[in-house]
Amino acid sequence: MQSQPIPPEQFTARRRRIQEFLTERELGALLVYSPAHEHKWGQTGHVAWLAGWGNCDRIVDSAVVVPQQGEPVLLLAGMDFMFEQAAEVSPIAEMRLAAAVDPNAVAGHRKDRSGATDFAGQALEIIAANGITTQRVGVVGLEVMPLPFFEALAAGLGDDLVRVEDIVAQLRAVKTSEEVALMRRAAELSDLGYRTMLEVARPGMRGIEIIAEMERAVRREGADHAMYWMASGPPPDWNRVRLDLKPHERVLEYGDLMASCSYVVYKGYWCHGQRTGTLGKSCPELDELCRITRDAQDRALELMVPGEPIAAMGRTVREKAEANGLELQGGRIGHGMGLDYSEQPVPLNDANQTRWQAGTTAVIHSVFGLPGGKMFVPLGDLCHVTDDGPELLMDFQRTPFVAGA
């Protein structure tokens, strides 16, 4: 096995935790589903967490079947060459093809030649091969499972299909030091994109040209995925700013207000950050608005300690915002982050009574509504909860930047 930064014993410990769960609930196996890694905004990390295969080579439906006793098996609705790619990073020894549910998938047209059976049939075979007395199969990953896939499972397993609480999502929430190191590297790459922005941005450039240089710098350093969006507009009123997730065609001018947001993935692990500033010279009105919103976020971060309820952070941001004539939009101040863009704990809001645990990682990016109605997301911080409080994984300045100065 090559290129796997997570030690093999961690994968063994993960499998054993799930097998304890299965024994308690008298289940023969757990089928852990993930869509292709390219479905970035949904849950794709369950298979990666168990199989170590979290990169962009995973382009098909996949599942790990964890039997109550014995070793896990990786199932792919794909082609034979994928096993070679998976074996470079996966500690799982046994890998099998499964028939694709999608009739347009290439694997679906070759299942007779390959001998592949469907995911349900494979799960039952694995249970039988391990001498387990119950055929009941728990399933997780339902939130992102296509309906035809679920229907095929239900048809194949019947009453033996059991919907269970997502034990994998719960276990994934607390990261090991090796996982945090990968997220720290993703954060370094995110910072690289922002530093590139400071260097290349000039009046007369379209936003898309600036973003292209940022993404190029990050990808050439080994990021699995790098995407930035941009907002810009004339000073000093943020209500005149245009935000584009699509290519930002606006031509920037000297003194413009700017913001950018990063989506960076490194060896399967995410960083998501937001930073705000100006082009060429600072803007006192923006500086003051960022001071107010940064203060709200900083006061909340003081409560990001083990044992403290998440709700306390949400209340703090909301109260600080409202005291300054702002509203809190979107119903949350952030979300858990790791192998997925959004994972437990979710949501981070003023109603979530879940208590922070050391080892949890989350992005805090409060969304403020300004007088006039414009959305303002000035700051996003990727955080690792330590015994002493949050470690901010990004180093790029949290105060307003001045690009092209």
Secondary structure, DSSP 8 states (H G I E B T S, - for coil): --S--S-HHHHHHHHHHHHHHHHHTT-SEEEEEE--TT-TTS--HHHHHHHS--STT--S-EEEEEESSS--EEEESS-THHHHHHHTT----EEEEB--SSTTSGGGGSHHHHT-B-HHHHHHHHHHHTT-S---EEEE-GGG--HHHHHHHHHHHGGGEEE---HHHHHHTB--HHHHHHHHHHHHHHHHHHHHHHHH--TT-BHHHHHHHHHHHHHTTT-SEEEEEEEEE-SS-GGG-EEESS----B--TT-EEEEEEEEEETTEEEEEEEEEEESS--HHHHHHHHHHHHHHHHHHTT-STTSBHHHHHHHHHHHHHHTT-EE-TT-SEEE-SSSSSEEEEEESTT---B--TTBEEEE---EE-TTS-EE---BEEEEEETTEEEE---S-SS-EEET-
